[in-house]
Amino acid sequence: MLMKSPKLALAVATLAFATAGFNWSAQDKDKTLSASEIQKVLDDSKLKYETEKDEDDKSVYIIEKDDLRVILFQYGGEGDTASSVQMRATFQSEDKPDAKKLNTWNAERRYTKAYSDEENNLILEQDLDLAATGSAPALKKFIKEFLAEVPEFAKEFAD
């Protein structure tokens, strides 16, 4: 195929080279953590939590720490397992949050994302893809780091 644009030809060649080693096959399955493995991480971390089921019959963990409430959701996987998880903290706000302040938070943080919803609630979230590792130690570190970030966020955005 003849490329009229040298920049486009370079981009196509670079993409072909960069993806050459990434051959996915149907045998490559996402790794997962089961609900019991997630609960063991929470128990080992000595966290107070309750468990509920969502509309997909996956376990949802409501974690309480230092007067803060954080929810851990499971995604992917079959049954009550997760190939990824998300932690979320929601803070009610009477006023519309300052978008510039939220953007600054997002620009200065590496892993979390902050935004406001249609009801002006402030939301702090973080996702962890377990598909490559399915690792309990990775989940434990993820939970610990998110729980350390939540009080900072609350302090920064307190009314």
N, C-alpha and C positions, 0 to 999 in steps of 0.2 A: 504494500500500500504506500503510495507516494503522499507525503505530507507537505503541503504548501508552506506551512508555518514552522520554522525551525524550533520555536519555543514549544509548540504543540508536540512536535516529534520528540523533543527532549523530555517533555512531561510524560508522554506515553512510554518511552523507553525506561524512564526512571520508575514509573509505576510497575511495569513488567518485571524489572529487576528486583524491586522491593518486595513484591508479592510472590516471587518464584519459590521461596522456601516454605510457604504457608499452604500446604496441601491438606485440606480438611477432608475427612472421609466419614461415612456414616458410622464407622466404628468408633470415632472420637465422640464420646458422650460427655455432656457436662457433668462435672462432679457436683455433689450435693451434700448438704447436712440435713439430717432428720430432725424432727421436732425434739426428740429425746436428746440428741447431741447438742442442740441449741440450749435446751433446758439445763443440761449439764454445765455448759459454759456459764450460764447465768447463775447457777447454784455455786459453782466453783469461784465465781466473782463475788459471792455473798451479796447478791442484789435481791431486793424485795420486788417481787413481780406477781402479776396475775396473768392467766392465760385465757383467751377467748378464741372462738373460731370465726373466720371471715366467711364471706359468701362462697368461696371456693373450698371450704372445709379445711383451710390451712390455719395453723396456730398463729395467733397474734399475741405478742407479749407486751403488757402494760407495766413498765418499770417505774418505780418511784425511788427517787434518791434526793435527799436534801430538799424536800418540799418541791421538787420538780417531777413532772410526769413526762415520760418519754415512751414512744410506742415503737416496737420492732416488728416489721412486717416481713413475711416470707413471699418470695416470688419464684416462679419456675419450678422445675422438678415435678415429679409425679407424686400424687398423694400429699401427705403432710411432710414434704421435704422442700428444701430451698436450694436453688442454684444461684440465688442472689437474695440479699436482705436490704432493707431500708430502715433507718432510724429516723424518727420525726418528733420534734417538739413543737407544740403550738402555743402561742401566747395571744390572749385576747387583747385587742386594742380598740379604744373608742374612737381614736382619730386615724385618719389615713396615714399610714407609715411613710416616712421620708424616703422616696425612691433613690435619691442620691446617696443617702446613708446606707441603704441596702446594697446598692451597687458597690460602694466602697468596701463594705464587709466582704462581698463576694470576690472583689479584686484582690483583697489582702489575705484571703484564706485559700488554702490549697484544696481541701476536700469537701467542705460543707457548701451548701447553697442556701441562701435565704431569700424569701419572697413574701409577698402578702397575697392573701386570697380575696375573693369577692366580698367577704364580710370584714375586711381590714385586719384579719388575724395575721400575726407574724408567724412564719413557719421557718424552721431550721431543719434541713434534711441532709442525710448523707447515705450513699449507697455503697454496698460492697458486693462485687462480683465474685461469687464462690466457684464459678464454673471451672476455673483453671486449677484451683487448689483444693476446694472443699475442706478447708483446714479449720479445725477448732481454735488453734492458736491465733490464726488471722482474725477470726470472729471475735475472740477475746480482746485483742488489741483494738479492733474497730470499735467495739462497745466502750472500752475504757477511754479512747480518744474522743469519741462523740460526747460521752458524759462529762468530760472535762471542758468541752467547748460550749455546752449548753449554758452553764452559769455565766460565762463571758458574754454570750449573746444576750442573755436576760439582763445583765448589767448594762450593756451598751444600749439596749432598746427599751429599758424600763421607762414607763410614762412619767 
